[in-house]
Amino acid sequence: MRQQLTDLNARSWSIPAFLLRMALSLVLSGIVLGLLVPAMHAQGQPLRGWVVWGVILAALSLPVVPPLWRRYRGR
């Protein structure tokens, strides 16, 4: 039984932290857009495509920019 558990654990794989951060940033952009769209609609302002893409790209840059900045400043 112990060998089966060891074999099962050896076959399991982990999700890289970077992918988890990217998924979390997409969830964050969904929450921001979920709050932004009704507020803009209530004001009678149309939601432009560049605003949506700006929110998505800003959220996706959150896990990418800090490691690049640390690498740049470390030199």
C-alpha positions in Angstrom: 0.0 0.0 0.0 2.8 2.4 0.8 4.4 1.8 -2.5 1.2 2.6 -4.3 1.0 5.9 -2.5 4.6 6.7 -3.3 4.0 5.9 -7.0 0.8 8.0 -7.1 2.7 10.9 -5.6 5.6 10.5 -8.1 3.1 10.7 -11.0 1.4 13.8 -9.8 2.5 17.0 -11.3 2.3 20.5 -10.0 1.0 23.7 -11.8 3.8 26.3 -12.2 3.3 29.3 -10.0 3.4 31.6 -13.0 0.3 30.0 -14.5 -1.5 30.3 -11.3 -0.6 34.0 -11.1 -1.8 34.5 -14.7 -5.1 32.7 -14.0 -5.5 34.9 -10.9 -4.9 38.0 -12.9 -7.6 37.0 -15.4 -10.0 36.5 -12.5 -9.0 39.9 -11.2 -9.7 41.5 -14.6 -13.1 39.8 -14.7 -13.9 41.3 -11.3 -12.8 44.8 -12.3 -14.8 44.6 -15.6 -17.8 43.2 -13.7 -17.7 46.3 -11.5 -16.9 48.7 -14.3 -19.4 47.7 -16.9 -22.6 48.3 -14.8 -21.2 51.6 -13.4 -20.5 52.9 -16.9 -23.8 51.6 -18.2 -25.6 53.4 -15.4 -23.9 56.6 -16.4 -24.9 56.2 -20.0 -21.4 55.9 -21.2 -20.5 53.2 -23.8 -17.8 50.7 -22.9 -15.1 51.0 -25.5 -13.0 48.0 -26.6 -9.8 49.7 -25.7 -11.0 50.1 -22.1 -11.7 46.3 -21.9 -8.4 45.4 -23.4 -6.6 47.9 -21.2 -8.0 46.3 -18.1 -7.2 42.8 -19.3 -3.6 43.7 -20.3 -3.0 45.7 -17.1 -4.2 42.7 -15.0 -2.0 40.3 -17.1 1.0 42.6 -16.6 0.8 42.2 -12.8 2.5 38.8 -12.7 4.9 39.7 -15.5 6.3 43.1 -14.7 7.6 42.7 -11.1 10.0 39.8 -12.0 11.3 41.8 -15.1 11.7 44.9 -13.0 13.7 43.0 -10.3 15.9 41.5 -13.0 16.4 44.9 -14.6 17.3 46.6 -11.3 19.6 43.8 -10.3 22.0 44.6 -13.0 
